[in-house]
Structures are given as structure tokens and as C-alpha cells.
Amino acid sequence: MEAALVTVSTGVMKPLLSKLFKLLLDEHRKLKGIRRDAKFIGDELRSMKAALEVLADEEQLEPPMRIWRDDVRELSYDMEDCIDGFVAHVDHELDGRTMLKKFVDMLKKPKHRYQAASEIGKLKARATEASERHKRYNIIRPTPCISTCAIDPRLPALYAEVDELVGIDGPKDDIIDWFQWEATSTQPQVLSIVGSGGLGKTTLAKQVYHALESQFSCAAFVSVSRNPDMRKILRDIAQGVGFTDSPPDDDVQQLISKLRQHLKDERYFIVIDDVWSTDVWETIRLVLLNNNNHGSRIITTTRNTEVASCCSSGGGHVYKMEPLTFDDSKRLFFRRAFGPENLCHPHLEKVSNDILRKCSGLPLAIITVSSLLADQHEDEWKRVLAAIGSALAKDSGADKMTKILSLSYFDLPHHLRACLLYLSIFPEDSAIWKRHLIHKWIAEGFIHEKQGRNRYEIGESYFNELINRSLIQPVGATFSQVESCQVHDIILDFITCKAAEENFVTKFSDVEDGQNSCYSVRRLFVGNNSNEKVAISAPILSHVRSLIIYAHAPQVSLLAFPVLHVLDLGKCWWLEEHHVANIEKLLLLKYLSLANVTLLPKKIGELQYLETLDITNTRILEMPLAVTSLQRLASLNVHYHIRFPDGMIGKMQSLEELEAFGVHSYEQGKPLEEFSQLTKMWRLKVQLGMFELWEGTGQIEDLHGYLGTLVSSCNLRRLNISKLSSNVLAVKTYFPLSLESWCPTTPCSLQELHITYCFIDKVPNWMSLLRNLRELEIYVVSVRPEDVRILGSIPTLLILKLKTFSSTDGRILIHGFSNLKYFHLELLHCGTSLEFEEGSMPRLEHLELEFRVHQMDCLNGSPNFGIQHLSALRKVEVCILCNFGNRDNPLAGLECCFGKFIGMIIEADIEALPNCSSFLLQYGNVPFGNVACEHYTKIVSSLPESVAFGYFSSSS
């Protein structure tokens, strides 16, 4: 397994050197006739690699050095293409070949060797020239040149991101209120403000600082920067707090010791602005978080949520900076564009609103764009609107914004820079599915397996780090795994510019317009919002590694892309079988996504490097047996209607992930047992159909047993079992899942378990033995006190989503759950009380509740939920379904209904919580929903048992 990574600056230099080394050791002498040249190139590239790694951290390069770096990077791509193509052709063998085919293949191999020898000879000449030029450039130092997407070091550091005060009063009051709440604490308290660059963190911290500094005996506002000098930072703190007794030659340790002694008896207020790493904070905290007990207070600002959590650990608070509201954005935009009168010209109102939506509440973007548009005519406004997300970073008026975003980019490790720039292959405003993105990263070589962790899990850590650094925005995120993300249009604009500058990603529109780099295109994005066909052909495209097409019907010959690694046609809704003709010729293909087709290509089994196959959006009904020939296939995404022939699953020994395996009958459930043969399988989603309509009781019980084998005999870490929604009138019998017999092996590797839209009869005892389980989502018919005890005793559980009709004794008493951070509970019927015991869920940060209430009986006589005991809560969302309104006026009577009264009680409890900064209370009208005021116990007693379960399954 290669341990090297593809990066923006070094290209594929690392994996290329690894491949050359392996080939030179190859006992079968694949490099016969070209070994000497290959060894020479390898020696030259090793020395160049070291130079490229140094240059990767230079935010500016002199023009000759930049040209040399780009030439060497492109040389590495061309060399790897040559080596990969050569090896793939030499090793390629077709199953079931006739003697004639074997003879033809033998004739082809010398041909491939000759072609490779010729190509490597040319590459050797290029490597020699590049080496000679590098020696010359070590002496010649031309005048520096400022890059479009780089920071000019002659300018001062840009710590003050946004110097405008629109929309800041609310956040300022929130922070001051938190400090006042903590006034009883005599220990130093830390509040960390976190948010993306340009959101106004520094401005907010300054406002709080000026409002509170007079209440302390000494105060300081200190900026850190991306490449901090710790001696300077400590001296800045010393100067701010009035400590001057320190010689200029004091080192860091001496400064820490003296500052600690000076601050020991002071009540200080210090702001540490723009903290980039936990290491910096760990040094600063040695000074500030000492034995001082005079009520000192500290604010930090950072772009990184991990850094914010580190700063505020031990009882502090993280304040997440939110974008401006649309109204505040408008006020800021108009003030800058039209002056103090703050009046928008009527003919510019629509375009200004469109611009503001693109800016998405980011103050820096609003200020930048409005400054560009001041005193400009309407055509310029429309030009800027069109440029946001595509070309604004190239505008000289956006220079400050580009510099601030560059700070975040150059702070990234090299491997994350490649992952970030790759996001420019997606269209503006699109939701980017995490799984698809990570598998593309893997196919591109950005991620490689490490001991104890597979490539996908490493990719998830990369994805989460980009979120933590506020460079991508999670979509629909809770405490559970984020499934998709978006890129802010302003950040997309920057990375698109940067990716084009580095010849990392190319848009087809630039190729058509002749604006692309003089180098070969490596990654090509084709976007076409119209229904026109897109024709792709050009000599410069023969080295494309990634081809992503969002078009109505692409006109492309796959033979034009011999080194393709990633082919994404999953959004080509009119794709037909002839569009993917000759796909078996793409011997290096690792990622394939298709749409609309009814059949897979007959020779798909020849794609021996294919690792990811996504046919979710196709019309294929049965998986062809040829897929079992894909011996490297690790990830398979299919629609749950696709049927797998018997015995097929067990043959796919490299399979690690499958979504979604459909079970619509007893016969289709039998292959579930085959998953126990797949030792590499770690993630599986099973979609259940309404098999109760056709199967007998015995078969249904056997099918439930097959599901149990997934837990009891597999190495699965993530298991999702979901059921299609049902029509209650068609269901004559319904069997809730019984999990008791599923008892897993010990130790069990399950980390995430989701069983949704099919109810279980009770929580099985074996769940308390799941020592690796972090995330659990289940639907329980009726919660027993034993269920709460079992769930609360799972030591590693961080996330729990629970849906139920009621409790068996009319009461859900929460206790335990020592490490839970997120809890979602939905009560589908009224008549059950809910109470959190004191000491329960001590680390809970996010609570979501949904319940029905019409009168006191609906709460079983107990309106006290005990939410005030959840002292660690940061975010609460409550939805109360109650009686109010009518068809003519849905909100009529809301103020007088019982649900409103309960909402006021909950709100009062939440206001008493010290750390809760986000509270959302919503009301829904039950009479217009699915369930009226009928208590669970009354419904059960009035229905036959078999029909009752059918009713419950549909009410969700």
C-alpha cells in the first residue's frame, strides 16, 4: 500500500517515486529495456521532490522558480501516466481468453514496452532540462511577483477582518450576559469566539473588550497571526497588563514564569485574537490559567472549532459566530454602496438582493462587493453578480478579501489543500455528498490507508477538519455524522481561482474560451445548465484524470481519456448505453458513477482497478455477475430495487461498503447471510420493503433472523436497517423486530447502529455490552424502564435518537448516559411524562424534543421535564404539537392553548441554563396532523393486537 500523497504543489511526485522503486525491484522485469532511463528519472525526481516540498509553503514565488516548479509537477503527472498505463497494459489479462486472444496479447506486450520506452526517453530529457534549470535558478533571483491568490508579505497582517458594526449588538450582549452569569466564579473563565474568516470575530471581540475593560484592574488585546512568534506574543501581553520588568533577552519560559507571578493577584481581562493552533494556546494558557481567583476573564477568537474547544475546555464556553441576517446584510450593503442615506435605487433592488443572497451574510464579502459597486452603473452590478463564485477573486477590488482567505488556505496542511481545491469541481450552490466526495479523494490519491484506519475513515477526518476550519459548511448537521456540505460562494470563488492557477482543476468553459493553462488538463469539470449536448474533444485533454459532467446528454468518446481515474456521469440524466461504450479501455479507472442506463457495460469486469461503483441513479434492476470480477471493488452504491443473484455477495471479497441492499421478500433476504463471508465489510445499509404483505409468519421470523446475522457474525462498524413507509389499511399483520436473538460476538465492532421506520419490541439486554457504540437510532413500540437502564449504561454512547409511542408505565425517567452529547426524542402519542433526573446526561450539549400535548392528562400529570438539570446544554430544539387554530386561521388560539403554557415552562427552565446559547421552540397543530388527542394506552386497548402494530408502523 502506498504511503504517499498527491498534493497541489508536488503533484504525484510521492506516489510516482514509490511506483518507480517497486518497478525497479520487480522480479518479472516489466521494465526490460527502459530500466536505466527509469532509474535515472527516479534519481532526478528524488532531488526535485525535496525542493518542491520547500516551495509548497512559499506564498509567493519568483516567476522563474514558479515556472520550474510547475514544469516539474507536470512532469511527475506525465511520468505516472506513462508508468501506470504501461503496467496496466502489461498485466491486463482477460478471464476465459481463447488461444487466439492469448497470442494477440503476447504480441501487444512488446508494443507497449516500445511505446513506454519512447515516452520515458522523452521524459528523461525533460527531467534533465528541469534539473539544469533548477541549478541556474538557485543563483538567479529576479524581482518578486505577487500572485493573484497569494498574500503580499509587504502588507501588515490582516487581523481586523471587518470593521463595521451592523448586527453586532445581539452577539455582544450574548457574550456579556454569559460573563455576567459566570460572575460568581472566581477562577479565570474563557469564552472562545469561532467562525470563518471575514465573519467579524475580531470586531465583536473588540466591542466586548471596550465594553468590559474598565471593570478589571488590567486588560490587553493581543493578536496572534498564522505564524506566531511566542516571545512577541508574551511581550504584547506583558505590555498590555503593565508588566515592564523583563529584560529583552528573556526567553519564552522566563516570560511565562514572570507573567504568571505578575498576574497572580490581578483581576485581568485579556483578548487573544486569531488563534490558529492548539499549541499556541497551550503556551498562552500557562500564563493566563494560573491560580488566580479574582474573577479574571479571557476571550479567544479562532477560525477552527477544534482550537475553540481546546481554549474553552474546563468550564469555558464556545460562541459560534453566525452570519448576518438578510436585513442586517442589507443595511451594511446599502451603507457602503449608497452612503449615509442608505437608500437603494429602485432599478438596482433586485440585483442587490441577488448579490446579498450570494454573500450569505458574510460581512467581509458584503463590504468587498459593495465597495466595488459604489457609484457604478447597472451593468457593473450585473457583472459582479455573475462573478461571485466564479471570478471575483481575480478582481483587483477584492484584494483584501482574497488575502484573508489566503490565510486560511496556507494554514492548511498540504494534503488538505488538495482536498479543498478539489471542491471546485462541483457547481455553485450544490449540496456535496460526503461519501461521494471522499471516494473521489481516494481515487485521486489524496488519501491512503494508515494502520488501524481505512481510507474512508481518514477521509472523514479530512472532511471534518475542513468543517472545523470553517472552510466548508455542513448541511443539515446535528451531532451525528454530517452527510453533505456546501461551499460558500465567496470561498468557492477563491478556490476556483487557486485551482486554475495551480492547474489543479479546469472548467470546460475555460477550455472552450481558450483561457486554460498551457499545461495538460488534469481534472475537468463540465457544467451545462441548458439541455444542449456537450461535445468534448481536444488533444490537450488526453491527460485528464477526473472527468465530472453535469450535462443533459454528453457527447464524449471515452477513448479520448486513456488515463482517467474518476468518471462521474451520475448527473447526466439522459445518459444512454452508447455513451459509455469502450469503458473497459479505461484501465486506470477507480471511480465510476452512472445515471439513467438500464444495463451496465458487458465488459465492466475488465476494470481491474475500479474501487467505487455508483449506479444509484440508474434504471438497472439486476446486478450483473460481471461485477464479481472487479476484485478491487470496495464501495458499491445501488438503488434498493436492484436484485443480487444468489451467491453473488459472497464472491465480492474486497467489498467494504454497500448502500443500499434491498429486501422485498423472503427470498431476497437469504443473501444477507452471505455478508458474514465479507471480512472487509465495515459499512452496510439495508432497505426493507413491505414483505409482510406477501410472506407468512414463519418466513417473516426467518427474515428477521437473517437481519440478526449482520450483527452477530460480521465485522460491521456502521449498520443501517431502514424500512419503506407503509399503508396501514393494506397491512393485516405487522411484526415488530425482536432483537434479543441477535446477540453479537464479543467484542463487537459496531460503532453506529440505525434501525429506522421499523419498530422494535424492546431494547435487548446485549446492547449494554456494546463497548464501541457511539451512535444509536431506534424506534421502540413502548419504552420500558429497563430500556432506559440498558441504553443509559452504554459507556461510549454519544448520540441517541429515539422514537416511541409511549412508555409502558406512562413515564420515561431519564438517568445515566454519562457521555451522551446529543439526544433526540420523539413521542408519537400523548399520555406519557418525561423527566430528566438530576445528574443524568451530564455532558449533553444538544437536545431535541417533539411531543403531543392538549391538556394536563397528556403529560400524565407532570409538566416538569427536569431540563434545568442538564447544565451542559448548549442547544435546545423543542416542537410541541397541540390544539389551536382552524382551517381558515391556522394560528388562531395559539396564545391560549395548553401547549403554549408548557412551552413557557420549558423556556423558563432553559433560561436558567448557564451555557445554552441556542433555543428554538416551535408549535404544530395536531388536529390537522396524523394523530389527535388519543392516549397510547387507550388506542392499544381498542384495537386487535395485529392491527395495532400496523397502525403504529404507519403513524411515523
N, C-alpha and C positions, 0 to 999 in steps of 0.2 A: 504494500500500500504506500502510495506516495505521501510524503510528509510535507511537500512543498505547496505553496500557494501562488495563485495568479493575482497580481496586483496591478494597479493603474500605471505606476511608473516603471516597473521592471517587466511588465508583460508576463510572458510564460517562461521567463528565464529559469526559475527554480525547478518547475516540473520538467523542463527540457533537459537540464543538466542531469537530473535523476534518470530520465529515459536514455540519454546517451551513455551514461555509466552502465546501465543494465544491458544495453545492446552490445557494448564493448566486451562485456563478460559473457555474452550469450554463447553457449556451447554449440549451438546449431549453426553458428557463423552466418547469421542473417545479413550481416554487413560485409559479406565477402566482396572484395573489390573496392570497397569505399571505406574500409576501417581506418586507414591512415588519415584521410581527409576528415572523417567524423571525429577522430581523436584530436586533430589539430583545432577544429572548431570548438570542441569542448574545452580545451585548454584556454583558448582565447576568451570564450564566453565566461569562464570562471573568474577571470580577472575583471572583465567588464561588469559582472554581476555586483561585485563589491562597490564599484564606482556608482552604479545605478542606485544602490540602496542608500548611499550617502546623498545623492541628488534628490531622492524621493522626499526628503524633509526640507528641501530648499523651496521656499515660497516664490522665489524669483530665480531665474537662470539667465545667464548671458546668452544671447542668440546663438553663437556657435555651439556652446555647450548644450543648449536645448535641442538643437538640430541633431547633434551627435547622440544624445540620449534617445530621441525619437527614432533615429535610424537603427540603433541597437535593439530597442524594444521591438520594432517591426521585424528586424532580423530574427529575433527569438520566435515570433509568431510564425514566420515563414519556415524556419528550421523545424519547428514542431509539426507544422502541417506536413512537411516532407517526410519526417520520421514516422508520424502516425499513419499517413497514407501508405507508406512503404510496408510497415509491419502488418497493417490490416489486410493488404492485398496478399502478402506472402503467406500469412497464417489462415486466410479465409478458406474454409472448406465447407462444401455443401453436403448435407446429410443425404444419403441414398444416391450418390453420384454413379452414373454409368461409367464404364471403362473409357468411353469416348471423352466424357467430361473430365475424368482424371487426367487423360493425356493432354487435353487442351489446357487444363490448369498448370500442368508441368511446363508447357510452352510459355505460359503467361509469366511465370515467376522470373525467368531471366529478363524478360521485357521490363518488369517492374524494377529489377535491380539496375538495369541500364538507365532507366529514367531517373531513378533515385541518385545514381552516381553522377549523372549530368547535372541534376539540380543541386546536389551537395557541392559539386565543383564550383558552381556559381555562388553559392552561399559562402564557401570558403574565401572566395575573392572579396566578397562584401565584408566578411569578418576581418580580413587582413586590412582593408582600407579603413574600416572603422577603428581598428586598433592604432593605426598610424595617425589618424586624425586626433585621437584622444591624446596621444603623446604631444602633438603640436598644441592642442588647446590647454594643456597643463601649463604652458608658458604664456600664451596669448590671453590677455584679459580685457576684452572690449568693454565699452561703457554699458552699465546695467540698463536693462529694459524692463518696463513694468508690464506684467501680464494682465490681460483683461480680467481674469478671475483670481488674481493674487493680491496680497496685501502689500502696500508700499511701505517699507520699513522706515522711510524718511518721515512718515506721518506719525503723530503721537498715537498711543494705544487708544482704541475706541471703547472706553469703559462706559461712558454716558451714552446709552443706546437711544433713548427717546426723552427729549426734554420738553414734553408737553404734558399738561395737567388735566386733560379731558378724561373723565371716567375713573379718576384715581381716588376720589373721596371714599367710595364704598370699601375698596380694599384697604385703604389706610385706616379707616375706622375699625375694620375687622381685626387688623393686626394690633392696634392699640387696645381694643377690647380684650384680646387674648392676653396681652401683657398685664392688663388690669386684673383679669381673672386670676392670673398667677401671682398677684401682688403678695399673697400670703406666703409664698415660697421665698425663703431667704437664700437658697442656692442659686447660682447663675443659671439662667434659662435661655435656651437657644431656639429661635424661630428661623427657619430656612425658607426663603422665597425661591421657587423653582419655576422655570418656564423657558421657552425658546428664545433665541437671540432676537432682539428688536421688539420684545413684548412689553418693555418698560419696567423691568425689575429694579434697575438702578434708580430710576426716577421715583418709584414707590418707596424704596429703602431710604432715599434722601428725604422724602416728605415725612416719613415716620421719624427719622433721625432728628430733623429740625423741630418736630412737634414734642419730642420727649427729652432731648439732650439736657435741657435746663433742670430736669428732675434728678440729675445724677451729679456726683462730685467731679467726674471727669468723663470725657467722651472722645471717640475717634471714629473717623470714616476712612477706611483703608481699602484700596483696590489691589487685586492680586495679579491678574493677567495670566495668559496661557502658559508662558514660560517663566515662572516666578523666580525671583531672587529672594530667598528666605531671609537673608540678612537685611535686605532693604525693607521687606515687609515688616519684620520685627522692629526695625528702627522707625518706620512710619507709625506703628502702634505706639512706640515709646514717645515719639514726638507729640502724638495726639493726646496722650494721657498726661503729658507734662513731666515725663521722666527724661532727664538730661545727663544723669550720672553714668555715662557709658562711653569709654574710650572708642575711637574709630576702629581699632583693630580687634574689638570683641568678636568672637565667632558666634555661631548660632546657639550653641549650648550655654555660653556665658550670657547672651542676651536673654534666653529663656529663663535662666536662674534669676537674673536681676529683675526682669519684668514681673515674674511671679512674686518676688519679695515686695516689689513696689505696689502691686495691685491687691495684695493680701488684705489690706484694711480699707480699700476704696470701694465705693459703690459706683461702678462704671457702666457705660453704655457704649458698645462698640459694634460697628457695622463692618463686616468683611465682605467686600463686594467682588463678585466674579470669581468664585472658587471653581477650579476646573478639575481637581483630583482629590481623592480622599487622603492621599499622602500629605498634601499641603495642609489640609485641615488637621490631621493628626499632629502635626508640628505646632500649629496655632493653638490647638486645644490644651497643650501642655502649659501654655501661658494663661489662658482665659478660664479654663475649667479647673480651678485650683480649690483650695479650702476656704475661699471667700464665702461668707454667709451674710452679706449685706444687701442682698436683693439685686445683684448685677444682672444686666440683660444684654443679649447678643443677637444680632441679625446677620445671616449669611445670604448671599444670592448666588445662584448657580443655574446652569442650563441642564444639569444632569440630576435626575431623580435619585440615582444611587448615592451621589455625593450629598444631596439634600437629606436623605435618610440617615447617612452617617453623621452629618453635622447635628441633627436633631435627636439622635439616639439618646436614651436615658431620660425620657420625660419631656423632650422638646416637642416642637410642632413643625410640620411641613405645610407651608401655604402655597398652594398651586395657583400660579398666575393665570388668569383666564383672558381670552381675547376680549376686545371691546365689544359692547353691544352694537347693533346696527345704528341706533340713534346716536350713541357716543361717537361711533366711527364717522357718521355724517357731520357732526359738529366739528370734529377735528379736521376732516377733509375740507369742508367749506371754509373754515377759518384760514387754512393755508392757501386754498385756491382762490378765494374771493376777498380776502382781507377781513378787517374787523366787522364789516357789515354782515358777514356770514350769510349772504343771500346767493342762491343758485339761480343762474339764468334758466328760464323755463325750457329752452331748447336743449339744454345740457343735462336736464334732470334724469332722463332715462339712462344715458351713457354713464353718468356719475354713479347711479345706483348699481349698474352692472360692474363698474370698476370696484366699488366698495365690496360687492359680493366676492370678487376675485381676491381682494385683500384679506378677507376673512377675519377682520378685527385685529390684524397685526399693526400696531401703531407705526412701527418703522416703515412698513410698506405704504401705509396711508400717507405718511409725511413725505416719503420719497416721491410717490406718484403725484400727489397734489402740488408739490413744489415744481415738478416738471410741467404741470398743466397751467400754472398761474399765467394769466394774460395770453393764453394760447387760443387759437380758433378751433372750431368743432372738429375739423379733420384730424388735428393733432390728438384730440381726446380719443377719437376712434382708433387712431394708430396705436396709442399707448394701451388701450383696452385689448387690442389684438395681440400686443407684445407681451402682456403679462402671462407668464407661464411658458413663453417660447423664446423671447428675445430681449426682454427688458434688461437683463444683466449686462448686455452689450452697450446699453445707453450710458453715455458719459454722465448724465444727471443722476444715475443710480449708483454712483461710485461708492458712497458711504454705506449703502445697504449691502453692496457686494462685498465690501471689506469686512463687515460684521459677520456675514455668512461664511466668509473665508476662514474666520477664526474658528468656527465650529468644524469646518471641513478639515483644516490642517491639524486640528487636535485629535482627529480620529486615527487609530492605528491603521497601518497600511491595508490590512485585509478588509476593514470596514469601509475604507474609501471606495474600494471596488464594488462592494455590496451596495453602497449608497448610489454611486453613479449609475449602476445597472437599473435603478428605478426609473431612469429617464426613458426606458423603452416602453413605459406604459402611458396611455393617453391622459390628458389633463382631466382632473376631477373623477378619475375612475377609482373604484374600490379594488385594491390589490390583495388577492387572497394569499395569505401567508404560506400555505402549503405549496401552491404553485411557484411562488417566488423562491422559496428555499430550494426546491428541486431544480430550478433553473440555476441558482447559485452553485449547487452541487455539480450539475452538468458542465458548467463553465470552469470548474476547477477552483472556485473561491473557497471551498470548504473541503477539508479532508479529515478522515476519522482519527480520533485520538483514543488512547487506551481507556476503556470503560465507558465511552460515549460514542454513539453513532453519529454519522454526518448530519442527519436531520436535527438531532438534539443540539449539536453545536451550532447549526444554522439558526435554530430558535434562539439561542443565546445571543447571536449576532443581531437578529431581528429585535429582540427585547432591548439590546443596548442602544440601537438606533432610536427606539421609542424613549428610553431613559434620557438620551441626549437631546430630546425634543426635535429631532430631525424628521421623523415621520409621526403621523397622528393615528392612534388606534381608532378603529371604527367599531362602535357598539361594544366597548370594552367593559367588563366587570372585573372582579378579582380573578376570574378564570382566564384560561389561555385566550389571548387576543387572536381572532381568526382572520382579520383583514385590517388593512391600513390605508391611509391616503397620504399624499404628499401635498403640502401647502403649495399653492401655485407659485408663490414667490421663491420657495426653496426649489421647486421643480424647475423654475426658470434658471436658477443658479446652477443646479447640477446638469441641466441640459447643455448650458454653455460650457461648463467644465468638461463634460463627457465629449463634446465635439472638439474642444481644444486639445484634449489628450487622445483623440482618435479612438475613443473607447466605445461610443455608441453613435450611430449615424442615422438620421432621419431620411427616408427615401425622398421626401420633398427637396432636401438639400442636394441629393444626387441629381435629381431632375433639373434643378436650377443651377447646377454646376458649382455649388457652394461647399462641397465636401472637401476633405483633406486630400492632398496629393498621394497619400498612402492608401493602401488597400483597405476596403471597408471590412471591419471585423464583426460588428454587431449591427444589424439593420432592423429598424422599426418602420413598418409600412402602415400608415393610418389613412383611411379614406372614409369620410362620413357620408359620402354620396353612394348611390347604387351603381356607380360606374365600375367597370372592370379595371383592375390594376395590372399592367404589364411590366414585369421586372426582368431586365436583361441588360448586362453591361460587363465588359471584361474586368472592370475594377471590382466586381462583386464575387469573383471566383474564390476569394479567401474568407467569405462570410462564415462565421461560426454560429451566430444566433440569428434566426430569421423569425420575426414576430409580425404577423399580418392581421390587422383589423380592417377587413375589406369585405365587400359584398361577394365578389367572386374573383379570386386572384388568378391571373394568367402568368404562371411561372413554371419553367421547366426545372425540375429538381436536379437534373444533370448539371445545371449551371453552378451548383453549390456543393462541390465534392468534399469539402472539409466541414460540413455542417455538424454541429454538436447539439443545437437546440432548434427545433422546428415547432412553432406554435401557430396552428391554424384553428385553434379552438373557438375563435370568434368569427370564423368565416362561415356564415350561416347557410350559404348556398354552395358549399364545397361538394364536389362530386368525386366519384372514384377515379376518374381520369386525371384529376388534379394531382393525385398522389401516385401516379404511375412512375415506375422506376425507383420507388423509395428504397428498395433493397440495395440500391447502388450507394446509398449514404452510409458507408461502412462505419463512420465515426459517430453516428447519431446516438445521443444518450438520452434525449428528452423529446417526446413526440406527443402533441396534443391535436386532436382532430374534432371536427364538428360535422353533423348532418349525414355523413356517409352511412350506408346500410351494411357495408361489408368492409372488413379490414383487407388490405392488400394480401394476396395469396402468399407472397414470398416474405411476409413480415418477419418470419422466423430467422431470416438471414441477418437481421440487425443484431449482431452478437455483442455490441457494446451498449445496447439500449437498456437504460436503468429505470426510466419513468415513462409510463404509457397512460395517457389520459383520454378516454373515449366517453366521458360522461355526457357530452352534448351530441353524441351520435344517435343514429336510429338502429344500431346493431342490437339484435335480440339474443344471439347465442355466441359465446366466446369460442373462436376457432381453436382447434388443438394446436395449430402452428405456434401459438403464443408460448406453449410449453418449451419450445426450442430456444426461447430468449433466456439463456442461462444466467444473465446478469440482471434480469428484471427484478427490481427491488420495490418499486412503488407502482400500484395499479389502481387507477380511478375509473370506475364504471358506473353506469346507471343501474339502480337496483332491479330493473326489469330484465337485465341481461342474465341469461341462464348459463351455468357452468356444467358441462358434461361430467358424469360420474368419473371419478378417478383423476380428474384434471388438477384439482387443487393440490393434491399430494405430490405432483410432479414439479411444482414450481418452487424448488428448494431455495432459491435466492430471495423469495418474496419476503419483504419486511412490513409493507403497509398495503392494506386493501380497503377501499371505500367505493361503493357500499355493496356488500354481498346480500342479495335479495332472497328472502324465504317466503314463498307464497303458497307452499303446500308441504305436506309431509315428505314427499319425495325430494323436494328441493332442500329440505332440512338435513338429509343424510350426509351430504358433503361437509357439514360442519365438523364432523368427527375427523376429517382429513387435516384440519388445521393443526391438530396435535403433532403432525409429522413435520411441520414447518418450524424448525428450531430457531430461525432468524426472525420470525414474525413477532413484531412488538406492538403494532397498532392495527386495529380491526374495527370496522363499523358494519353492523348487521341491520338490515332493514326488513322488518316483519310485515307481511301482508295480512289480510283478514282470513287466515286459514281456518278459523273456527266455523266459517260458513259452510265448509265442504268436508272437513275431517271429523272423524269420530273421536270419542273421549280418549280411547287408548292411544291413538296416533298423536293427539294433541299433547298428552303427557309424555310420550316418547320424544316429541319435538322439543318440549321444554327440557328434557334430559340432554338432547344434543346441544342445546344452548349452554347447559351446565358444563359440558366438556371444555368449553372455551376458557372457563375459569379454573377448572380442576386439573387440566393436563397441558396447559400451554404456558409459554413464556411471555404472554401478553403483558405489556405495561399500560396500554390505553385500550379500553374496550367500550364501545358504544353500541347498545342494543336499543333500537327505536321501532315504533310501530306506526303504521299508517292510521290516520283518523278513521273512525268507524261510523256507520249509520245505525243508531240504536234500534230503529224499527226493524232492521234486517237481521239483527243478532238475536237468536233464540237462546243460545247458551254462551257463557263467557267464563273463561278460566283465568283467574289472576295467576301470575307467575309465582311459583313456590321455589325459593332459593335455598332452602335448608339442605337439600341434597347436593348442592353444587360445591360443597366444601373443597376449597383449593388445596393444592400441595403446600407444604411448608419447606422453606419460606416462599411466600407468594410475591411475585414481582409486580403485581398490579399497583399502578400509581394513580390512574384515573379510571373511574367506572361510571358510566351513564346508562341508566335504564329508563327510557322516557316513553310516554304515551302508551305504556302498558303497565298496569298496576301490579305490585307485588302484595302478597297477603300479609307479610310481616318482615321485619328486619331479621335476617338469620344470625344465629349466635356467632358463626365463624367470622363475621365482619370485624369483630373486636380484635381478631388475630392478624388483621391486615396491617403489617408494620411499615409498609411503604406507601399506603394510600394517602394521597394529598387532596384529591378532588372526587366528590361523590354527588351524583344527581339521581334521585329515585322518586317514584310515585308510589305511595303506600295507601292501601284502601282505607285503613284506620290506624292511627298511631297509638301504640300501647306504651305504658310507662317503661316496659322492658326495652322497647325500640330506642327510646331516648337514652337509656342507660348504655346500650350497646354502641350507639353512634357516638355518644359523648366520651367513650373510653378509647376510641381510636386515636393514638397519641400523635400521629403525623398529619391528621386531617386539617387542611387549611381552608377548604371550600366545600360548603354543603348547600345543595339545592334540594328542597323537599316540597312535594306537592301531595296533599291529602284531603280527604273529605271531612275527617274529624278525628277525634281521639276516642278510644273505646270507653273511657270513663268521663268524657266530656271536658277533659282538662289536659293541656300539654304544658308540663312543668319542665323548663329547661335547666339542666345542671350539667357540670362537666365541660367538655370541649375546651381543653386547656390551651390549645394552639390555634383554634379556628379564627380566621380573619374575615371570612365572607360567609354570610348566612342569608339564604333566600327561602322564605316560607310562604306557601300559598294554601289557604284554607278554602276549599271549593264549596262548602256549605257552612251555614251559621250553626250556633249551638255549642261551640267549643271555646273555652277560655284559654288564653295564652299568658304565661308568666315566666320571666327570666329571674331565676333565683340570684340572690346576692352571691358574688364570687363566680358565677357561671360566665363562660366565654370571656375571660379576662383580656384577651388580645383581639377581640372582634373590632374591626375597623369599618366594615361596610355591612349594613343591614337593609334588607328589602322584605317588606311585608305586604301581602294582599289578602284581605278577608272581607266577609259579608257581615253587615250588622244593620238591623232595623229597629231593634228595641233591646232593653237590658237582657232579656232572655237569650238573645243571640250571643251574648258573651258569657253565658252560664253564670250570670250574677257577679262577674269580676271585671270591672273596667280598668284595673291596674295591670299593665303589662310588665312592669318592672324594668322598663327601658333605662331608667335612671341608674341602674346598677351596672350598665355597660360603659364604663368610664373611658375605654379606649376608642369609642366610636368616633369616626371622622365623617362618615357619610351615611345618611338615612333616607330611604325612599319608602313611602307608605301609600298604598292605594286602598281606599275604603269604598266598598260597594254598598249602597244604602238606598232608602226610599226618598225620592224627591222628583219634582218635575212632572211634565206631561208631554204628550206628543207635540203640542203647539209651542211649549216653552220648556225645553229640557232642563233649564236651571231653576225653574220655579220651585220655591220651598226649600232650597239648599240650606239657607241660614237657619231654618227651624227644625231640620231633620235630626234624628238621633245620631247619625253618623258624623255630622258636623261637631256635635258635642264631644264625641270620642276623639275626633281629630284634634280638638283644642286641648284635651288632656294629654295626648301624646306629644303635642307641640311644646307644652309646658315642661314635660319631662326632658325633652331633647334640649331645651334652652338651658337646662341645668348641667348639661354635659360640658366638660372643660375643653374638649378637643374637637367637637363636632362643628365643622365649618360648612357643611352642605346638607340641606334638608329639603326634600321635595314631598309635598302632600297633595295627593290627587283624590278626586271623588268620582265614582261612577254610579250610574242609575240602574239598579238591579231590575226593576220591572221591565226595562227594555233589553235586558240581557237574557242569559240562558236559565238562571236559577232565581226563583222567587224566595220568599221567607218561609222555607220549609226546612226544619232542622234535620240533620242527618239521621238521628235515631228514629224519627217519625217516618222518614222515607223507607228505611230498611224494614220496618215492621209492616209496611203497607204493600210490599212487593214480594213476589216469589224470589227465592234466593238467586236462581239463574238469571232472571230478568234484571234483578237489582244490580248485579255486577255489570251487565250490559249497559245499564243506564249510567253507571259511574264512569265507564270507559269512554263514553261519548261526551260527557259534560265538560271535559277539559278542552 
